[in-house]
Amino acid sequence: MSNNILNSINRNVIIQVINELPDEFSTKDVSENIKVIKSNPGIANHSHYHAFIGKFLKNRLIDSNGKNMLIEIASKRSRGSVWRKNTLK
């Protein structure tokens, strides 16, 4: 997966949307949110869009102490991985 694609994802909007979700949520709860779709017009229609958002959640949400802001608690579900907020509150 291209780092250019992951670098293009709007981190601030992703965090804003996650903050509006319960402590446990699925990848598609984020990727299907209209704010996320509108903030990422370059990739929203890509066939692997949901996978890009999942990869971003897994590898790009690191806090200032180097900890993952989310913990992946289940993978390969119908709505993508299931995430639990870790340091993202």
N, C-alpha and C positions, 0 to 999 in steps of 0.2 A: 504494500500500500504506500502510495506516495506521501512523503512528508509534506510536499506542497499542498496537497489536499487537506491534511490534518492542520497545517498552519493556517489555512484559509477559514477554518471554522471559527465562528464568533464565540470566543470563550465567555465573554460577559453575559451574553444572552443565554448560553447553556447554563451558567451558574444561576442566573435569575430564574429560569424555568425550574431547575432542580430545587431551588429554595421554595418554590410554590408546591412541590410534590410532597407526599408523605415520606417518612424515613426509609421506606422500601418501595422501589419502583422498577419498571422495566425500561429497557433501551427505547422502545417505541413510545413510551410515555413522554420521552424527551424529543425524539426525532419526529414524531407526528404533531408536536405542538406548533401552532401557526407562527409563533414568534421565532422559533428555531428555523422553520422552513423559510420564512421571509428574510431572515438574517444570513442565510446561506444559499442565495439564488444560484450560485455557480455549480453547486453539487446536488441541490434538492431533487433534481430530475434524474440523477444518475442511478443506474440499476443497483449500485451497491451503497446507496445513500445511508441506509440504516446501519450497515456495517461500518461505514466511516464514522458515524456518530458513536457507535459502540466502542470502536477503537480509540476515539478521542476520550470517551469516559474512562476507559481503562488506563490509557497511557499519558494523557495530557492534563489531568486534573490533580496536580501535585501542590500541596500547600507550601508556605514559606519555610517550613521545617523539613521539607523533602518527603512528607508522608502523603500517601494516596488519600484524596478527599472522599473517595468512594471505595467500597469493598464489593467485589463481584461475589455474590453468594450462590448464584446458579447460572448456568450457561445453556445455550442451545434450546431455549424455550420458544414458544410460538410468537412471543413479543420481544424476543431477544434475551439478553442476559437480565438477571434480576440483581439490582444494586441496593446497597445499604449505605446511607450517609455515614461517613467516618469523621472527618474533620470539617466537613462542609455543613455548617449549621446556620 
